């Protein structure tokens, strides 16, 4: 209803003015609480699912430094474990921000955020795995604690006082994860028992909790904490844990049930943690990002979402039922790559294609795979 139309209902100027003020204030509050306020920066912590180039800086000879990585969007390798953009890239785009530069890159402008994620990173420190005889497997020493130290070292260049940091970080989005996947992938890759691996989960959740608390101390008010995806659907684990027993597989997806059960256990404890944090910090915003749910729907109904080649067979790999070969991985001599990655969910047997990342990101930004949706109104 236009103002003029609204005035025509009343005979006196006084009443017209009162109604106008009322609706003006009503529209103000509606706008304030229903339109998402744009973030001015994003800070991301995690592993290969969101690494925009840190591992490649640390190891220039890594396979991700060669095509076909990056072939779809960038046309060149960027250090991303995909043919193109990652979930974090789509989130940055949604808020009109540039792609997050890897924090280890020199000469970068980090005012709009930074990516501290490193491919292969664990939540738990490397010493945890060394004490369990897994140090040679967990070779990456850029755990969540290390990434937090990098953030703290960068902080003085972003803001220089308690007040300025509080204002700056109140307009920032903090992505804490996905992290923890490699804490389980490391022992699983050498076939440690599921009982042992399951015992790691509470320790991983405790580490994530401590990281969140540290970020809150630095002024974080908006935190998105993703759960773990269904690794039982990954070609790498389907190859490693191939079983003649049909009961080991989910008949709807072909994924390994026990491995996905492990991820659901992790996610259950993570959601419980966030519920506790919401009670402890009622003025802050904690968003759970359901990577598992957003990915498992693609496994259940791949063709519905445009993935005619399913969820488990990799676009790029070294052959075999799932096009995954641990001795000939994507980017190494002898690999093969599909013609159209957009019809695949799996890029290299462990990571997803840009098309899958886009589908998952849309479910996180607008729901229903975030609680609350990332693009929903900011309440602080």
C-alpha positions, -999 to +999 in steps of 0.1 A: +000+000+000+014+034-010+014+064+014-012+082-006-035+053-005-030+049+032-039+086+038-071+083+019-086+061+046-085+089+071-101+123+073-077+142+095-041+151+090-032+142+126-044+106+123-027+103+089+006+114+104+002+089+132-005+060+109+024+070+086+049+070+115+036+037+127+040+020+093+074+037+088+087+023+121+071-011+113+088-013+079+121-003+096+120-031+120+109-055+093+139-046+072+163-047+101+154-082+111+145-099+078+172-088+055+206-103+060+233-078+068+263-084+046+295-096+062+326-075+056+350-105+061+351-143+065+377-163+084+378-200+077+395-229+095+396-265+083+411-290+060+411-299+023+373-293+020+380-256+023+417-251+017+421-224-010+458-229-014+478-232+019+490-268+013+502-258-022+522-230-006+537-255+019+543-281-008+546-268-043+551-303-057+517-316-045+494-330-072+469-302-067+494-279-083+487-295-117+458-298-140+431-312-140+427-296-106+410-262-113+400-271-148+363-262-146+363-227-132+398-212-128+413-230-158+444-236-137+453-253-104+448-230-074+455-254-046+419-264-043+410-301-041+384-299-068+379-290-105+367-256-094+352-237-066+347-250-030+318-245-006+336-216+011+340-199-023+302-200-029+296-186+005+320-158-001+303-150-034+269-150-018+280-121+004+297-102-024+332-109-010+363-120-029+375-156-027+394-161+006+432-159+001+452-186+018+466-171+050+502-183+041+502-163+009+524-132+008+514-098-003+476-105+002+450-081+014+433-099+043+408-072+053+379-092+037+391-124+054+415-152+052+415-190+048+436-208+074+425-243+063+452-267+053+446-300+034+452-329+056+449-309+088+434-325+119+416-310+148+439-328+173+476-319+174+501-341+157+514-354+191+481-371+197+487-393+166+524-398+173+516-412+207+494-438+190+519-448+164+502-428+136+527-400+132+539-412+098+503-413+086+492-379+100+520-360+082+504-326+082+513-305+113+488-277+107+462-287+132+433-265+143+454-252+171+481-241+147+455-224+125+443-205+155+478-193+162+480-181+126+448-161+131+461-146+163+493-135+145+473-119+117+449-101+140+471-071+148+471-062+111+433-062+110+425-042+141+446-025+168+424-020+198+397-039+218+370-016+205+381-017+169+385-055+170+350-059+185+335-038+158+354-055+130+348-091+141+311-083+148+307-080+111+327-111+103+316-146+096+338-174+112+337-208+096+351-233+121+354-264+099+347-288+085+374-302+107+378-336+123+375-357+092+412-364+090+413-373+127+393-403+116+407-407+081+442-412+095+435-443+116+409-456+092+434-455+063+456-480+081+425-500+092+426-493+129+394-506+146+362-486+145+361-489+183+394-471+185+385-444+160+351-439+177+370-432+210+386-402+193+353-384+186+348-368+221+384-355+220+379-340+186+347-323+198+364-309+229+392-295+206+366-278+184+349-264+215+382-249+228+387-233+193+353-217+194+359-203+229+392-188+217+375-171+188+348-157+210+375-142+232+388-125+202+354-110+194+337-136+171+299-133+173+287-152+142+301-187+139+292-215+114+303-249+125+300-277+099+295-313+106+314-341+088+302-355+054+293-391+048+328-406+042+312-441+037+302-428+002+338-418-007+353-439-035+386-441-015+369-458+015+346-479-006+378-492-023+398-496+009+369-512+029+354-533+000+332-560+015+316-592+001+288-587+027+259-568+012+247-559+047+277-536+051+262-513+024+232-490+026+209-503-001+196-468-009+231-453-016+257-481-018+276-463+009+293-481+038+270-480+068+295-483+096+317-454+083+287-432+079+275-442+114+308-429+127+302-395+110+267-393+124+281-399+159+306-370+154+278-348+142+255-357+171+281-346+196+289-315+176+252-304+176+251-311+213+281-288+218+264-260+199+232-263+219+253-259+250+271-228+235+238-212+226+228-214+263+261-201+275+263-173+250+227-163+242+237-131+224+260-149+199+250-168+168+260-205+163+250-221+131+253-258+125+260-267+089+247-301+080+273-312+055+262-348+060+225-342+052+233-319+022+256-346+007+236-377+015+206-364-004+229-364-035+238-400-028+201-410-025+188-391-055+218-382-077+199-379-110+173-357-094+201-331-088+217-336-122+244-361-112+239-388-138+272-405-129+262-410-093+280-402-060+308-427-055+326-430-089+353-403-092+356-380-122+394-380-119+414-411-108+434-441-116+408-467-125+389-494-106+352-497-098+351-462-082+379-448-104+401-445-073+436-460-071+457-451-041+489-456-062+476-434-092+456-405-077+443-376-097+470-354-111+497-381-110+510-399-141+484-425-154+453-408-142+421-404-163+396-376-161+359-374-172+347-351-199+319-334-178+326-331-141+292-315-135+276-349-139+297-363-110+295-357-072+330-371-066+360-354-081+389-376-070+375-402-047+377-381-015+367-346-026+337-333-045+332-315-078+324-279-081+289-288-091+284-308-059+299-280-039+274-255-054+245-278-046+257-282-010+265-245-006+230-235-017+215-258+009+237-242+036+231-206+025+193-208+022+184-239+042+174-265+050+209-277+058+218-250+083+202-241+115+196-212+111+203-206+074+235-186+068+216-160+048+189-155+074+186-124+094+214-115+118+199-110+152+226-090+169 
